Amino acid sequence: MPTSALLPAALATDDDHYEDLLGLWSDLEASLHLVLPSPALVPALPAKIQQLETWMRDLVAHDTDAALYLMFQLAGTSTVGYSASHALVCATLCQILATSLQLPPHERHSLVRAALTMNIGMTTLQDQLSLQRDRPSPAQQQAIDQHPQASRRLLEEQGVNDALWLDIVALHHAVPPTQLPLLQQPVAERLARILATTDRYAAMISPRKSRPGRSVVDSTLAVTQGPSGVFDEAGQALVQCAGHYPPGVFVRLDNDETAIVLRRSPTAQAPLVAQVLTAQGFALRQPLLVHLQTSDARISGALTHTEVSLRVNHFAMVQLGLYAARYSEGLQHLVQLPGTP
């Protein structure tokens, strides 16, 4: 299996820059955790959400694969609070998907802002449910069922006057009334369908006290088939953007070694990965790049975070993926992918 060592000295100049990048993502998540539980206490809430959207958009534009890596790690491991981490994951995926679909700026802004705030009417309950082993009580289930409209009302009360943003939030759990192709649906229904798909995908990957997270392969199958078991265009578009094995996901190779995906590639089954565990389950002192496009190795399946007992240095992993994309022969095309600005 062709592999290469971790990082050359040539990349040392990027250390501070990428340490700052990871810190900015962490700060963004923490800011959401402060805003979402107490929106009535946030001065000029619409402007604050727009500020957070701009912050996130700039980070995605800087390095889309690094953004995906961090979001898929965040979906399975966040300790800040489920509601904030889930909102950030969904908003990031919506931003990448909207760019790939070439949505007009107003639609993109409304979609991403809706992703950040779709559950703002049940933030505290959402965090509680993620830590609850029992099924929702009747009162909790009623709040879950009513949260799209509750979130819309709260946003209106706090000064949101973007009708499309509000409609997407209100409709993000509604059953689509039409089988029209995605881009032919009315704008609010189309964007709500995109958000609902992203919401469902991210929720399945994320673990709860009541259940482990599902593998990305299981989640992909669920969203590409849709709730009724038929082909779902929004789910297919999402998977095409994020990748069949997205950055940040652990995978098992066909020789029983464990790796983590670093960057997407045009070949769905052959992303750039770094081996982190031997076939016997021992951690490597340094991750090793595996170029699946030129290697005999293949991915045999995706793993959940609970299946991998390993503390990962995300700073080193993001750097390693960037190095490979910039400097490894034959990998320059990795930076030109669906959803990359």
N, C-alpha and C positions, 0 to 999 in steps of 0.2 A: 504494500500500500504506500504510494508516494506521500510523504509528509514533509513538512518543513518546521524548523524551530520557531519559537514564539515571535519575538520582535527584534529587528535590527536596530543598531544605534541611530540609523537615519531617521527613525520615527520619534526619537526622544524629544525633538522640538515641539511635537504635538501633545506632549504629556499634559502641560498646564491647560492647553486649550480644551482637551477632551475631559479633563477633570472638571473644568468649569461647565462643560456641556451636561455632564451627568448631574452636577449640582443644580443646574438650572431646571432640569426635569424634576428633581426632587423638590425644589422650591415651588414649582408650579403645582405639584400634587398637594403640597402642604397648604398653599394658598386656597385651593379648591376646598380643602378640608375645613378651612376657616369660614368660607363663604356659604357653602351649601347648607349647613345645619341651622344657620341663623340669618336668613336673607333679609329679614326685616331690620336687622341691625347694621346692614351694609349700606353706607351712603351711596346713592346713585348706582344701584345694583346693575341696571342695563349697561352702563359704562364700564363697570368692573368686569362683567362677563365678557364684554367686547375686548377689554384689555387682556384678559386671560386667553381668549381665542387668538389674538394677535401674537401673544407670547408663544403659545403652542404652535401656531402656524409657522413662525420663524424657526423654531427648533426642528420641525418636520422638514422644512425646506433646506435646512443646513445639512441634514443627513437622514434620509428616509429610512434606510436600513437600520441605523442606530436607533431611530425612533421606534421602529417595529420591534427590535430586539428588547428594548427597555419595556415596551408595553406588554409584550408577551411574558416577560419575567414578572412585571408588576401584576398582571392578571392572576398569577398563581402564588404570589408571595407577599403582597403588600401588607404592611403593618400599620398604615396610617388610618385606614377606615375604608370599608368596602365601597361605600357610596361615592367617595371622592375618587378612589382608584378606578372604579368601574366607569365613572363619567369621563375620566381622562382617557382611558383606553378606548371607549366608544368614540369620543370626539376625535382622537388621533386617527382611528381607522376611517371615520367619516371624511376627515380632511384628505387623506390619501386617496380614498375612493372617489371623492368629488373631483379631485384633480385629474384622476384617470378618466372619469366620465366627461371631463371638460364642462362641468356645470358652470353656468354664469355666476359671476361673483356674488350677487345678492342671494342666489339659491345656496351657494356654498356657505356663506356667512350664516344664513338662517339655519341651515342644517347643523353646522358645528355648534352653534349657540344652543340649539335645541338639544343636542347630545349632551352638552355640559349641564343642562338644567331639566332634563326630562323627568327626573325623579325628585325634584326639589321640594315637592309637596309631601314626600315621605322619607326624607333623608335619615332621620333618626330611626325610624322603623326599619329602613333598609339595612342600616348598620346592625340593628338588633337582630334581624332575621338571619344575617350572615353568621351570627354566633349562636343561633338557637338550634338545638337538636330536634325539637318537636315540630310538627306541622303547624302552620299558622292557625291561630285561634279564629273563630268566626269574626271577631272584631278586626283582627289583623287582616284577614282575607278581604273584608269589606274595604278597608283602607287601601289595600293593594289594587282592588278592582277600580276604585275611584281615583287613584293617584294621577292619571293623565289630566283629568279635568281639574283636580285640586292643584296640580302644578301650574296649569294654565292660569287659574284664578290668582294664585299667589304672584306669578310673574306680572300679570296685569296690575295687581295692587301695588307692585313695586316699580311701576312705570314703564314696563316693556310695551311698546306700541307697534312692534314689527308683527303684522298680522300673520305672515308666513311662519315666522319663528313660533308664534303661539299655536298656530294650526298644527304644525309638525308635532309639538309636544302633546297636544290633545289627541292626536290620531296615532301615536306611535305604538299603541297596542290594539288598534282597530283591525278587523279582518278586511283586507282589500276587497272592494265590491266588484272588481273588474279583473279580467285576465288579459287586459291590453299589455303589449310590450312595455317594459319599464319606462322608456323615454317618451312614450305616447300617453302616459297617464297624466291626469291633472297634477299640477306642480306639488301641491301640499300632500296629496296621496302618494305620489312617487317618492318624495323625500322622506315621508313618514315610513314608507315601506323599506327604504334604505336604512333608516335609523333602527327600525324594528329588527331587521336582519342582523345588523351590527350588535345591537343590544343582546339578542339571543345568543349569538356566537360567543361574545365575550363572557356572558353569564355562564355558559356551559363549561368554559375552560376554567373559570374561577372556582376554587374549592369553598365549601361551607362546612360548618360544624356538623351539619346533617348529612353531608355526602362529600366525597372527593371530587376534584375537578375532572372533567372528561378530557380525553386526549384530543389533540387538535384534529386528528383524522376523523374521530367520531363527530366532533363539532362541525367539521367541514361537510361531512355527509348529511348531517341534519339540516344545515342552512341551505345547501344546494338543492335539496329535495323540497324544502319548505314544510310548513306545518301539516299540509294535507298529503305529503308524500310525492308531490309532483315537482317537476323542475322549477327552480326558483332563480330568476334572472338576477335579482339583487345579490343573492348568495353566491352565484357563480362569479359575478363581477368582483365581489369582496375577496374571494379565494384567489382570483387571478391577480389582484393587487398585492395581497399579503403573502401569497405563495401557498402551495400545498403543505409545505413544511416551512413556516415563517421563521424569520430570525427570532432568537430567544427561546425556541422550542428544543427540548431534548429529544434525541432520536437514537434508536438502536440500529447499529449497522449489521450487515448479514454475517459478520464474523463475531458477533456478540459484544463488540466494543460499543461504548456509549459516547455520543458526541453531542455538541450543542450547535445549532444552526447560527451562523454569523451573518450571512448575506444571502439575498435571493439570487437566482440566476435565471436566464431564459428557459432553462430546462427544469420543468416543475419538480422532477424527482431527483435533481442533482444540485441542490444549493451548496454553497460553500459552508463547510462545517469544521469544527475543531474537536478532535477526540479529547475526552476528559477522563474516561475510565477505561481500564483494560477489560478484556473479556472475563477476567476473574473478579472484576469489581474494584480493583485498586486504582486510586487516583493517580494521575500522572503529575510529576513535579511541574511540568510545563505543558500546556495544551499544545496539540500538534494539528496543524492545518491538514485537512484532507480535501483534495480537489476531486470531488465526485464526478465531474465531467470528464476527467482524464484517468480516474482511478478504476480499478476493478471492483472496488467496494460499492455496495448499494445500501440504501436505507431499507430496513425490513419493517420498521414501524415507528410511531411516535410514542413518547413516554410522558406521563404526567410528572409534575414536580415532586409529588409524594413518592414516586417510584425511583427517584434519584437522590441518594444520600450524599450530598456534596455541597460545600459552600463555594460559590462561584465568584471570582473577582470580575465583576461586570466592567470595570474600567479597563482591565487588560483585554477582555473579550471584545469590547467595542473597538479598541485600538487595533487588535489583531485583524478584525474584519476590515477595518479601514485600510490597514497596511496591504492586505491581500488585494483589495479592490484597486488600490493605487499603483502598487508596485509589482505584483505577481504577473508573470508573463501569461498572456491570454485571458486575463480577468478584467481588463479595462472596461469591457461592455457591461459589467455587473451594475454600474451606476446608472444605466439607462434602462429603466424598468417601468412597468405600469405604476402610476401613482407617484412617480418621482418628478418633482417640479423641474 
